[in-house]
Amino acid sequence: MPNDPFYKTFKVLVSSFILYMLLRTLLRRPNVSTSRLVQMTAHLSNGATNGTSDGDFAGVSLADLPKSNTSTSNLPPDPEFKTPSESYNAPREDLGPRMVKGALYTFVWPEETSEPELLGISPAALRDIGLRPGEEDTPDFKSLVAGNKTYWDPVTEKGIYPWAQCYGGYQFGSWAGQLGDGRAISLFESTNPNTKTRYEIQLKGAGKTPYSRFADGKAVLRSSIREFIVSEALNALHIPTTRALSLTLAPRARVRRERIEPGAIVARFAQSWLRIGTFDILRARGDRKLLRVLATYVAENVYTGWTSLPSILPEPASTTSSSTINPTRDVPPEKIEGDPPGEENRFTRLYREIARRNALTVAYWQAYAFTNGVLNTDNTSLLGLSLDFGPFAFLDNFDPSYTPNHDDHALRYSYRNQPSIIWWNLVRLGESLGELIGAGAKVDDEEFINNGVSKDFAPELIKRAETVIERVGEEYKAVFLAEYTRLMRKRLGLISEDAKDFDEVFSEALDMMEALELDFNHFFRRLSDVRVSDLESEGQRKLIAGKFFHAEGVTGLGNNEETARTRIAGWLERWRKRIQQDWRDDGDEKRGVEMKKANPKFIPRSWVLDELIQRVEHGGERKVIGQVMEMALNPFNDEWGTGDRQQEERLCGDVPRQNRQMMCSCSS
């Protein structure tokens, strides 16, 4: 963007407007002040999981898997090393760490891993990429995921050269400058021959890059195990996420963190690793030309083209509006929609799609109590994927203020705040795209493209950008609430929509769980087994209430067994009536089956992952990795056939009291 006073005025005004929006909506209060769900979403200022192969596709070998490098073929490289051969022939120390400008990536070779040990793979990830079963046993596969094989030939200088992305970000609300892939190196893009889905295959922990700053480019086994399991667990829960293919131990790498730890590499993949921070760095540097290039690339290559983006909503965003939930698409790229001052061009449609995708994902997080722990803009995906797993956790007891990040003293990234923090991040994206979305119909004028915002045009552009950002905020909120409500109905076994559900069923359930310190995900799974016929009397309901207590009994300040049973019984009566309304009197068995499809028996809780780390790192166990991965890939099962039924039940059982609401650091 230009470094002239008109752009500076635009930036200040948009930032002031955003602050006003946030303050205004923070002061809004719902009509029902006790509504936990409304409290969760009132401070907002306003997919789907990766494709899988069908059962008839046998998969291909690694050699036969189609490979490409769309991003490095279309986006500008590091000007210091413009070609793969320049990077390959340069001394490693010349690559950096250093500042990289005018580029979105740097060609960089993974560091060699000595004596790697493949600890585990995800069969689901192998299938979704398009690789055949058993390919993980081949030398080529093991070398690739350890960083010891690439598809670029230094002799012929042909093939695909690995790269690391350049991006910036706001961390804990403050601008952090250039960040980038400090220890992640992308190898190539693969295309599943059956689904035609393209993924960018990447190694985390593969060595230094220009973006490593003061770090070593390595990843420790501890954090690698956590990311390996949770990536696949989220996907199995239908939560949009990046994926993990394999976990490799680097036994000769001794990595210094708080202590000396063993190193590891996670081979992971996503349809795109681009994030809001990719735009942040360009805006911070005033690179308006590259901002436009990046936005165009995202629309045309990350999404499936400009016509895949949503048309302007014909009416204000609403949780009950079909146009909000499923907007029309197929809008010609050059078409301008809407009336002044809020006309929408194609860049606005891109912004709206990114906001909508993230709204859907955060709705899943809230419905399944997944807490990311560090939702900086560099950890917010342009595809709405759960991204870059550090101090994450699933809630144990329902505590909206919980954060798994022990450095987050202000609770910025707590469970409660996730919807508003993602919107805060999306507002930063709106600032980056502000000139493009504010330009409206003039976005393709040569004068605007070459010279930026004129003094006469600035007020109109600013007004349009303000209008659009506010409207997208309302759409984000509506999409989030609609999806969250849909998921909660599904988890509670409800079919129809009832306006009273919001307050009488959802909110009271959350208030009750918080007050009685009930386990969030256990509550829904155990509710799946409750028969309506066992809830006819107050006495029956109080008896059933005991299903939801921890092993040690009633907890929570001011509670005793009688008051706890009475409160749960009261809620069960309301739930019983709603279930009878939807399922009549003979639907218990079918309802229970449907509820178990939405309510996992197993989730990778912090204590489970901590035990797994101890057993692998310190106990030398290996089989347990595959056992836990099998459970993570099939979270709704009643049993998994791992050969250790007792372990299966223990890992799904009551969380040991001393291990609830665990916290960890960003150190990994």
VMD Tcl script that draws the C-alpha trace (Angstrom):
set ca {
  {0.00 0.00 0.00}
  {1.22 3.51 -0.67}
  {3.16 5.43 1.96}
  {1.22 8.63 1.45}
  {-0.94 10.63 3.89}
  {-4.18 9.47 2.26}
  {-3.43 5.81 2.93}
  {-2.32 6.63 6.48}
  {-5.63 8.46 7.01}
  {-7.49 5.43 5.62}
  {-5.65 3.06 7.95}
  {-6.31 5.18 11.03}
  {-9.99 5.64 10.23}
  {-10.58 1.95 9.56}
  {-8.78 1.03 12.79}
  {-10.88 3.55 14.71}
  {-14.03 2.17 13.15}
  {-13.06 -1.36 14.09}
  {-12.43 -0.33 17.68}
  {-15.82 1.36 17.73}
  {-17.51 -1.77 16.40}
  {-15.89 -3.98 18.99}
  {-16.69 -1.64 21.87}
  {-20.26 -1.15 20.69}
  {-20.98 -4.86 20.49}
  {-19.15 -5.63 23.71}
  {-21.66 -3.35 25.43}
  {-24.64 -5.18 23.95}
  {-26.37 -7.51 26.36}
  {-28.85 -10.27 25.55}
  {-32.42 -10.11 26.77}
  {-31.86 -13.19 28.91}
  {-28.85 -12.27 31.02}
  {-28.32 -15.82 32.31}
  {-27.95 -17.30 28.86}
  {-24.50 -18.89 28.76}
  {-24.61 -19.31 24.99}
  {-25.56 -15.70 24.39}
  {-22.81 -14.59 26.75}
  {-20.38 -16.62 24.70}
  {-21.32 -14.86 21.47}
  {-22.62 -11.42 22.48}
  {-19.19 -9.82 22.25}
  {-18.85 -10.60 18.56}
  {-18.91 -7.45 16.47}
  {-21.30 -8.40 14.28}
  {-15.20 -26.78 5.27}
  {-16.16 -29.35 5.68}
  {-13.31 -31.74 6.43}
  {-10.86 -32.78 3.78}
  {-12.06 -35.06 0.99}
  {-11.63 -38.77 1.45}
  {-11.18 -41.54 -1.09}
  {-13.94 -44.06 -1.64}
  {-13.57 -47.71 -0.76}
  {-12.94 -48.84 -4.34}
  {-9.76 -46.81 -4.81}
  {-6.69 -48.85 -3.87}
  {-4.24 -45.95 -3.81}
  {-0.95 -45.46 -5.62}
  {2.72 -45.58 -4.77}
  {4.60 -42.50 -3.63}
  {6.41 -42.45 -6.98}
  {3.11 -42.48 -8.89}
  {1.37 -39.87 -6.73}
  {0.82 -36.75 -8.89}
  {2.95 -33.86 -7.66}
  {3.01 -30.15 -8.40}
  {4.25 -26.81 -7.08}
  {1.42 -24.41 -7.88}
  {2.29 -21.91 -5.17}
  {5.98 -21.56 -6.01}
  {5.09 -21.37 -9.71}
  {2.69 -18.47 -9.19}
  {3.98 -16.48 -6.23}
  {7.22 -14.46 -5.96}
  {10.28 -16.15 -4.39}
  {12.88 -14.72 -2.05}
  {14.83 -12.20 -4.21}
  {18.11 -13.34 -2.63}
  {17.61 -16.90 -3.91}
  {15.30 -16.70 -6.89}
  {15.89 -20.21 -8.18}
  {16.24 -23.65 -6.56}
  {19.82 -23.98 -7.77}
  {20.79 -20.65 -6.16}
  {19.44 -21.87 -2.85}
  {20.94 -25.35 -3.20}
  {24.43 -24.04 -3.99}
  {24.47 -21.40 -1.24}
  {26.10 -22.10 2.13}
  {23.38 -22.98 4.61}
  {24.20 -20.02 6.85}
  {23.63 -17.62 3.94}
  {19.94 -18.53 3.86}
  {19.42 -16.92 7.22}
  {17.69 -16.33 9.54}
  {17.12 -12.87 8.07}
  {14.43 -10.49 6.87}
  {12.83 -11.44 3.54}
  {10.95 -8.77 1.59}
  {9.03 -8.74 -1.67}
  {8.45 -12.49 -1.46}
  {6.05 -15.08 -0.09}
  {8.52 -17.94 0.29}
  {12.15 -19.02 0.19}
  {13.55 -22.14 -1.44}
  {15.13 -24.17 1.37}
  {16.35 -27.76 1.69}
  {15.41 -29.91 4.74}
  {18.26 -30.82 7.05}
  {19.26 -34.47 6.98}
  {17.95 -36.67 9.80}
  {20.34 -39.32 11.11}
  {18.96 -42.77 11.91}
  {15.27 -41.76 11.73}
  {12.63 -44.05 13.21}
  {9.10 -44.00 11.85}
  {6.97 -44.09 15.01}
  {3.52 -43.97 13.49}
  {1.31 -43.13 10.55}
  {-2.34 -42.26 10.13}
  {-4.04 -44.81 7.85}
  {-6.79 -42.27 7.21}
  {-4.27 -39.64 6.12}
  {-2.50 -42.16 3.89}
  {-5.83 -42.98 2.23}
  {-6.94 -39.35 1.84}
  {-3.68 -38.35 0.16}
  {-4.19 -41.27 -2.23}
  {-1.34 -43.56 -1.16}
  {-1.84 -47.31 -1.09}
  {-1.83 -49.27 2.19}
  {1.65 -50.51 2.99}
  {3.39 -47.61 1.26}
  {4.53 -46.46 4.70}
  {6.81 -49.51 4.87}
  {8.82 -48.54 1.81}
  {12.27 -46.91 2.07}
  {11.13 -44.01 -0.11}
  {8.27 -43.15 2.23}
  {10.41 -43.35 5.36}
  {13.11 -41.20 3.78}
  {10.60 -38.62 2.56}
  {8.86 -38.09 5.90}
  {12.23 -37.87 7.67}
  {13.39 -35.05 5.39}
  {15.97 -37.23 3.66}
  {14.29 -37.35 0.25}
  {12.97 -34.65 -2.05}
  {11.76 -34.54 -5.64}
  {14.37 -32.11 -6.97}
  {17.45 -33.47 -8.74}
  {20.58 -31.35 -8.14}
  {22.24 -32.87 -11.23}
  {19.53 -32.06 -13.75}
  {18.09 -29.21 -11.66}
  {14.65 -30.59 -12.45}
  {11.75 -31.37 -10.17}
  {10.12 -29.66 -7.20}
  {12.33 -27.83 -4.72}
  {11.15 -27.50 -1.08}
  {10.20 -24.11 0.33}
  {9.27 -22.23 3.50}
  {6.59 -19.54 3.65}
  {7.03 -15.91 4.64}
  {4.34 -14.35 6.82}
  {3.88 -12.12 9.84}
  {1.29 -11.90 12.54}
  {-0.33 -10.33 15.57}
  {0.55 -12.33 18.67}
  {-1.48 -11.72 21.81}
  {-2.89 -8.62 20.11}
  {0.45 -6.98 19.24}
  {2.25 -6.82 15.92}
  {5.12 -9.34 15.98}
  {6.73 -8.53 12.64}
  {8.09 -11.16 10.28}
  {7.46 -14.72 11.45}
  {7.20 -17.34 8.72}
  {7.86 -21.08 8.60}
  {10.65 -21.23 11.14}
  {10.78 -25.02 11.20}
  {8.25 -26.12 8.57}
  {9.36 -26.94 5.04}
  {6.92 -27.83 2.25}
  {8.07 -30.62 -0.08}
  {5.49 -30.56 -2.88}
  {1.77 -30.50 -3.60}
  {0.12 -33.86 -4.15}
  {-3.17 -34.60 -5.90}
  {-5.29 -37.57 -4.89}
  {-5.90 -39.39 -8.20}
  {-9.39 -40.38 -7.07}
  {-10.82 -37.28 -5.34}
  {-8.63 -34.79 -7.25}
  {-8.02 -32.98 -3.95}
  {-4.67 -31.20 -3.85}
  {-2.64 -31.07 -0.65}
  {0.58 -29.31 0.29}
  {2.84 -31.84 2.00}
  {5.01 -30.30 4.70}
  {7.56 -31.38 7.30}
  {7.52 -29.73 10.73}
  {10.86 -29.90 12.53}
  {12.96 -30.30 9.38}
  {15.57 -27.64 10.14}
  {16.39 -23.95 9.95}
  {14.88 -21.60 7.41}
  {15.27 -17.84 6.86}
  {12.28 -17.50 9.22}
  {13.72 -19.40 12.20}
  {14.73 -16.17 13.97}
  {16.67 -17.25 17.06}
  {15.38 -20.84 17.03}
  {16.91 -24.07 15.76}
  {14.27 -25.18 13.24}
  {13.62 -28.35 15.21}
  {10.55 -29.80 16.93}
  {10.61 -31.90 20.07}
  {9.00 -35.34 20.33}
  {6.62 -34.11 23.03}
  {4.85 -31.51 20.90}
  {5.10 -33.64 17.76}
  {3.13 -36.46 19.38}
  {0.46 -33.96 20.40}
  {0.12 -32.51 16.90}
  {0.22 -35.93 15.23}
  {-2.72 -37.21 17.29}
  {-4.89 -34.10 17.51}
  {-4.74 -33.28 13.79}
  {-6.30 -36.62 12.94}
  {-8.67 -36.56 15.91}
  {-10.16 -33.22 14.83}
  {-10.66 -34.49 11.30}
  {-12.42 -37.58 12.63}
  {-14.72 -35.28 14.62}
  {-15.52 -33.50 11.31}
  {-13.77 -30.33 12.48}
  {-11.95 -28.56 9.61}
  {-8.24 -29.02 10.24}
  {-4.80 -29.52 8.82}
  {-3.79 -33.17 8.84}
  {-0.89 -35.36 10.00}
  {0.48 -38.21 7.92}
  {3.35 -39.51 10.04}
  {5.50 -39.10 13.12}
  {9.26 -39.71 12.86}
  {11.72 -39.77 15.72}
  {15.06 -38.02 15.15}
  {17.09 -39.89 17.81}
  {20.36 -38.05 17.13}
  {18.76 -34.61 17.41}
  {19.00 -33.35 20.96}
  {16.83 -30.26 21.10}
  {17.24 -27.65 23.82}
  {14.03 -26.23 25.24}
  {13.42 -26.03 29.01}
  {15.55 -29.19 28.98}
  {17.32 -31.29 26.38}
  {14.68 -33.30 24.53}
  {14.57 -35.76 21.63}
  {13.66 -34.29 18.25}
  {10.92 -35.43 15.88}
  {9.36 -34.59 12.54}
  {5.66 -34.54 11.71}
  {4.75 -34.95 8.05}
  {1.56 -32.95 7.74}
  {-0.66 -31.72 4.92}
  {-3.38 -29.21 4.11}
  {-5.10 -27.86 1.05}
  {-3.29 -24.64 1.87}
  {-0.98 -23.41 4.62}
  {-1.70 -19.76 3.84}
  {-2.97 -17.76 6.79}
  {-4.13 -14.28 7.75}
  {-0.55 -13.52 8.74}
  {0.44 -13.94 5.09}
  {-1.60 -10.83 4.33}
  {-0.51 -9.12 7.56}
  {3.14 -8.95 6.56}
  {2.34 -7.39 3.17}
  {0.08 -4.77 4.69}
  {2.69 -3.90 7.32}
  {5.25 -3.37 4.57}
  {2.92 -1.37 2.34}
  {3.26 -3.88 -0.51}
  {-0.08 -3.20 -2.20}
  {0.97 -4.85 -5.47}
  {1.78 -8.16 -3.78}
  {-1.40 -7.93 -1.68}
  {-3.40 -7.96 -4.88}
  {-1.34 -10.81 -6.31}
  {-1.84 -12.88 -3.15}
  {-5.59 -12.22 -2.96}
  {-5.97 -13.23 -6.61}
  {-3.91 -16.38 -6.04}
  {-6.03 -17.37 -3.03}
  {-9.27 -16.98 -4.97}
  {-8.06 -18.74 -8.08}
  {-5.83 -21.47 -6.65}
  {-6.67 -22.03 -2.97}
  {-10.40 -21.74 -3.54}
  {-11.75 -23.08 -6.81}
  {-12.02 -19.77 -8.61}
  {-13.80 -16.44 -8.24}
  {-17.17 -17.97 -9.13}
  {-16.97 -20.29 -6.11}
  {-17.32 -17.31 -3.75}
  {-20.64 -16.24 -2.17}
  {-22.94 -13.66 -3.69}
  {-24.03 -10.65 -1.66}
  {-26.79 -11.50 0.81}
  {-30.19 -10.22 -0.38}
  {-31.21 -9.43 3.20}
  {-29.45 -8.76 6.52}
  {-27.59 -11.78 7.87}
  {-29.75 -13.98 10.08}
  {-29.40 -17.38 11.71}
  {-32.77 -18.38 10.23}
  {-32.22 -17.05 6.70}
  {-31.54 -19.65 4.00}
  {-29.58 -17.06 2.03}
  {-27.25 -16.58 5.00}
  {-26.72 -20.30 5.53}
  {-26.40 -21.20 1.83}
  {-25.75 -18.06 -0.24}
  {-25.89 -18.25 -4.00}
  {-22.58 -18.37 -5.84}
  {-21.41 -18.38 -9.50}
  {-21.03 -14.60 -9.57}
  {-18.92 -13.43 -12.55}
  {-15.59 -12.01 -11.28}
  {-16.14 -8.59 -12.77}
  {-19.67 -8.15 -11.38}
  {-20.31 -5.48 -8.74}
  {-23.17 -6.33 -6.36}
  {-25.17 -4.15 -3.99}
  {-25.91 -0.48 -3.55}
  {-23.78 2.43 -2.31}
  {-22.02 2.73 0.00}
  {-21.59 -1.03 0.42}
  {-21.07 -2.36 -3.10}
  {-19.22 -5.66 -3.22}
  {-16.54 -6.55 -5.75}
  {-14.81 -9.91 -6.08}
  {-12.29 -9.14 -3.31}
  {-15.15 -8.52 -0.90}
  {-16.62 -11.89 -1.85}
  {-13.23 -13.47 -1.06}
  {-13.16 -11.76 2.34}
  {-16.66 -12.96 3.11}
  {-15.84 -16.55 2.20}
  {-12.78 -16.57 4.46}
  {-14.91 -15.15 7.30}
  {-17.66 -17.70 6.72}
  {-15.21 -20.61 6.73}
  {-13.69 -19.49 10.00}
  {-17.13 -18.98 11.54}
  {-18.03 -22.60 10.76}
  {-14.79 -23.88 12.25}
  {-15.02 -21.91 15.48}
  {-18.61 -23.16 15.86}
  {-17.22 -26.71 15.84}
  {-14.56 -25.75 18.36}
  {-17.17 -24.40 20.74}
  {-19.56 -27.32 20.23}
  {-16.83 -29.87 20.99}
  {-14.94 -27.71 23.53}
  {-11.68 -27.63 21.60}
  {-9.45 -24.76 22.74}
  {-6.58 -23.80 20.44}
  {-4.67 -21.86 23.08}
  {-2.80 -19.47 20.79}
  {-5.08 -17.91 18.17}
  {-2.66 -15.40 16.72}
  {-3.29 -14.19 13.16}
  {-0.40 -16.35 11.96}
  {-2.37 -19.33 13.30}
  {-5.62 -18.41 11.54}
  {-6.16 -20.21 8.24}
  {-7.48 -18.61 5.05}
  {-9.42 -21.85 4.52}
  {-10.81 -21.92 8.04}
  {-8.70 -24.89 9.10}
  {-7.58 -25.62 12.65}
  {-3.92 -24.75 12.31}
  {-0.55 -25.05 14.11}
  {-1.14 -26.90 17.35}
  {0.75 -25.68 20.40}
  {-0.84 -25.47 23.87}
  {-4.25 -26.79 22.77}
  {-6.71 -28.84 24.81}
  {-10.25 -30.15 24.95}
  {-12.14 -28.95 28.01}
  {-12.57 -31.48 30.80}
  {-14.92 -29.77 33.26}
  {-16.96 -27.10 31.49}
  {-15.16 -23.88 32.36}
  {-15.61 -21.13 29.73}
  {-12.65 -19.17 31.15}
  {-10.24 -22.05 30.68}
  {-7.13 -21.60 28.56}
  {-4.58 -24.39 28.10}
  {-1.80 -21.85 27.55}
  {-0.02 -21.15 30.83}
  {1.45 -17.94 29.35}
  {-2.02 -16.51 28.61}
  {-2.48 -14.70 31.92}
  {-5.15 -12.36 30.52}
  {-7.17 -15.35 29.18}
  {-7.17 -13.78 25.72}
  {-7.34 -17.19 24.06}
  {-9.70 -18.85 26.53}
  {-12.49 -21.11 25.31}
  {-15.06 -18.37 25.87}
  {-13.15 -15.84 23.77}
  {-12.46 -17.95 20.69}
  {-15.39 -16.66 18.56}
  {-14.50 -13.02 19.21}
  {-10.74 -13.57 18.79}
  {-11.24 -15.17 15.38}
  {-13.35 -12.16 14.41}
  {-10.62 -9.85 15.74}
  {-8.19 -11.68 13.45}
  {-10.59 -11.39 10.54}
  {-10.80 -7.64 11.11}
  {-7.02 -7.55 10.69}
  {-7.56 -9.31 7.36}
  {-10.20 -6.71 6.52}
  {-7.59 -4.01 7.14}
  {-5.19 -5.75 4.77}
  {-7.85 -6.08 2.08}
  {-9.38 -2.69 2.92}
  {-8.09 -0.89 -0.13}
  {-9.26 -3.64 -2.48}
  {-12.72 -4.07 -0.97}
  {-13.15 -0.33 -0.49}
  {-12.34 0.39 -4.14}
  {-15.63 -1.14 -5.24}
  {-16.16 -0.84 -9.00}
  {-12.84 0.99 -9.44}
  {-10.77 -1.95 -8.27}
  {-9.63 -2.71 -11.85}
  {-9.09 0.88 -12.97}
  {-5.52 1.42 -14.15}
  {-5.25 4.63 -12.14}
  {-6.15 2.80 -8.92}
  {-3.96 -0.21 -9.66}
  {-0.88 1.84 -10.51}
  {-1.21 4.87 -8.24}
  {-3.40 3.84 -5.34}
  {-6.04 5.92 -3.58}
  {-6.46 9.50 -4.75}
  {-7.35 12.29 -2.36}
  {-10.80 12.71 -3.92}
  {-11.58 8.99 -3.84}
  {-10.37 8.31 -0.29}
  {-13.60 9.24 1.61}
  {-15.73 7.03 -0.63}
  {-13.29 4.13 -0.34}
  {-13.12 4.43 3.45}
  {-16.91 4.53 3.79}
  {-17.31 1.45 1.62}
  {-14.64 -0.48 3.52}
  {-16.31 0.40 6.83}
  {-19.72 -0.70 5.55}
  {-18.39 -3.98 4.20}
  {-16.42 -4.91 7.32}
  {-19.41 -4.24 9.55}
  {-21.70 -6.29 7.30}
  {-19.24 -9.17 7.16}
  {-19.11 -9.09 10.95}
  {-22.87 -9.59 11.11}
  {-22.60 -12.43 8.61}
  {-19.80 -14.06 10.61}
  {-21.89 -13.91 13.76}
  {-24.98 -15.34 12.05}
  {-23.09 -18.19 10.40}
  {-21.36 -19.04 13.68}
  {-24.58 -19.06 15.70}
  {-26.48 -21.07 13.11}
  {-23.79 -23.72 12.90}
  {-23.23 -23.85 16.66}
  {-26.98 -24.26 17.20}
  {-27.16 -27.02 14.59}
  {-24.29 -28.91 16.22}
  {-25.70 -28.55 19.72}
  {-29.09 -29.83 18.60}
  {-27.36 -32.81 17.06}
  {-25.36 -33.49 20.22}
  {-28.53 -33.31 22.31}
  {-30.49 -35.60 20.00}
  {-32.92 -32.94 18.79}
  {-34.29 -32.92 15.26}
  {-36.64 -29.96 14.98}
  {-35.92 -26.31 15.67}
  {-37.57 -24.67 18.64}
  {-36.93 -21.06 19.58}
  {-36.97 -21.97 23.28}
  {-34.07 -24.43 22.88}
  {-31.52 -21.64 23.02}
  {-32.37 -20.64 26.57}
  {-34.18 -23.58 28.10}
  {-32.04 -26.43 26.80}
  {-28.64 -25.24 25.53}
  {-27.89 -22.41 27.92}
  {-29.21 -24.14 31.03}
  {-27.15 -27.24 30.18}
  {-23.99 -25.13 29.95}
  {-24.80 -23.17 33.11}
  {-25.46 -26.43 34.92}
  {-22.25 -28.06 33.71}
  {-20.22 -25.05 34.79}
  {-21.81 -24.78 38.23}
  {-21.53 -28.52 38.95}
  {-18.11 -28.91 37.31}
  {-19.37 -31.62 34.98}
  {-17.23 -33.03 32.21}
  {-18.37 -31.46 28.92}
  {-17.91 -34.27 26.42}
  {-18.74 -37.06 28.88}
  {-22.06 -35.33 29.57}
  {-23.22 -35.68 25.97}
  {-21.96 -39.24 25.48}
  {-23.61 -40.43 28.71}
  {-26.80 -38.60 27.79}
  {-26.89 -40.69 24.60}
  {-27.52 -43.79 26.73}
  {-30.34 -42.26 28.80}
  {-33.77 -43.67 27.95}
  {-36.74 -41.33 28.08}
  {-38.77 -44.07 29.76}
  {-36.35 -43.83 32.71}
  {-37.13 -40.13 33.23}
  {-40.85 -40.25 33.98}
  {-40.67 -39.34 37.67}
  {-38.64 -36.90 39.71}
  {-37.12 -39.80 41.59}
  {-36.02 -41.49 38.37}
  {-34.48 -38.30 37.07}
  {-32.54 -37.74 40.30}
  {-31.27 -41.31 40.11}
  {-30.12 -40.87 36.51}
  {-28.41 -37.59 37.45}
  {-25.65 -39.60 39.12}
  {-24.45 -40.76 35.67}
  {-22.94 -37.34 35.10}
  {-20.91 -36.98 38.31}
  {-17.18 -37.53 38.51}
  {-15.91 -40.69 40.17}
  {-15.33 -38.81 43.44}
  {-18.91 -37.49 43.45}
  {-20.28 -33.96 43.40}
  {-17.82 -31.09 43.01}
  {-18.11 -27.33 42.61}
  {-18.45 -24.60 45.22}
  {-21.67 -24.63 47.22}
  {-22.93 -27.91 45.78}
  {-24.01 -31.05 47.57}
  {-25.41 -34.26 46.19}
  {-29.04 -33.31 46.76}
  {-28.83 -29.88 45.11}
  {-26.80 -31.30 42.23}
  {-29.24 -34.13 41.58}
  {-32.18 -31.72 41.81}
  {-30.69 -29.33 39.25}
  {-29.77 -32.06 36.79}
  {-33.20 -33.64 37.23}
  {-34.86 -30.34 36.37}
  {-32.88 -30.06 33.18}
  {-33.54 -33.70 32.28}
  {-37.27 -33.04 32.49}
  {-37.03 -30.21 29.94}
  {-34.83 -32.38 27.73}
  {-37.27 -35.30 28.02}
  {-40.14 -33.18 26.77}
  {-38.12 -31.95 23.80}
  {-37.04 -35.49 22.93}
  {-40.63 -36.70 23.05}
  {-41.61 -33.80 20.83}
  {-39.11 -34.93 18.17}
  {-38.98 -38.72 18.63}
  {-42.35 -39.54 20.21}
  {-42.37 -42.40 22.69}
  {-40.67 -45.17 20.74}
  {-37.53 -43.54 19.42}
  {-35.08 -44.19 22.26}
  {-32.96 -46.78 20.49}
  {-32.72 -44.91 17.20}
  {-32.11 -41.60 18.96}
  {-29.32 -43.13 21.03}
  {-27.63 -44.43 17.90}
  {-27.86 -41.03 16.23}
  {-26.58 -39.21 19.30}
  {-23.54 -41.48 19.52}
  {-22.68 -40.50 15.96}
  {-22.31 -36.91 17.20}
  {-20.90 -37.55 20.67}
  {-17.45 -39.12 20.81}
  {-16.52 -41.69 23.39}
  {-12.83 -40.88 22.93}
  {-11.12 -37.54 22.55}
  {-7.36 -36.94 22.98}
  {-7.49 -35.15 26.29}
  {-4.39 -33.52 27.74}
  {-3.85 -36.25 30.33}
  {-4.07 -38.94 27.64}
  {-1.51 -37.19 25.48}
  {0.72 -36.57 28.49}
  {0.65 -40.27 29.35}
  {1.34 -41.17 25.72}
  {4.37 -38.86 25.67}
  {5.72 -40.38 28.87}
  {5.29 -43.94 27.63}
  {6.90 -43.25 24.25}
  {9.68 -40.85 25.24}
  {10.65 -42.30 28.59}
  {9.23 -45.83 28.48}
  {10.33 -46.67 24.96}
  {6.88 -47.95 23.99}
  {5.80 -47.90 20.34}
  {2.61 -49.95 19.99}
  {0.61 -47.50 22.09}
  {0.98 -44.78 19.42}
  {-0.97 -46.88 16.93}
  {-3.54 -47.81 19.56}
  {-4.26 -44.20 20.47}
  {-4.31 -43.19 16.80}
  {-6.88 -45.93 16.10}
  {-9.09 -44.51 18.83}
  {-8.59 -40.94 17.57}
  {-9.56 -41.96 14.04}
  {-12.77 -43.64 15.25}
  {-13.89 -41.47 18.18}
  {-17.56 -42.50 18.09}
  {-16.92 -46.24 18.48}
  {-17.80 -48.15 21.64}
  {-14.63 -50.25 21.31}
  {-11.63 -50.39 18.98}
  {-10.13 -53.87 18.99}
  {-6.67 -52.63 19.93}
  {-6.01 -55.74 21.97}
  {-6.24 -53.86 25.27}
  {-9.89 -53.28 26.15}
  {-9.01 -52.23 29.69}
  {-6.79 -49.46 28.34}
  {-9.48 -48.34 25.91}
  {-12.00 -47.90 28.74}
  {-9.49 -46.18 30.98}
  {-8.55 -43.63 28.31}
  {-12.25 -42.88 27.78}
  {-13.11 -42.79 31.47}
  {-13.27 -40.17 34.15}
  {-10.36 -37.77 34.03}
  {-8.13 -38.19 37.09}
  {-8.87 -35.21 39.32}
  {-5.25 -34.01 39.42}
  {-5.10 -34.08 35.61}
  {-8.14 -31.95 34.80}
  {-7.74 -28.64 32.98}
  {-4.02 -29.18 32.38}
  {-1.94 -26.35 30.91}
  {1.25 -26.29 28.88}
  {3.59 -23.81 27.20}
  {4.14 -22.78 23.59}
  {7.62 -24.32 23.82}
  {7.86 -27.09 21.27}
}
mol new
graphics top color blue
foreach p $ca { graphics top sphere $p radius 0.5 }
foreach p [lrange $ca 0 end-1] q [lrange $ca 1 end] { graphics top cylinder $p $q radius 0.2 }
display resetview
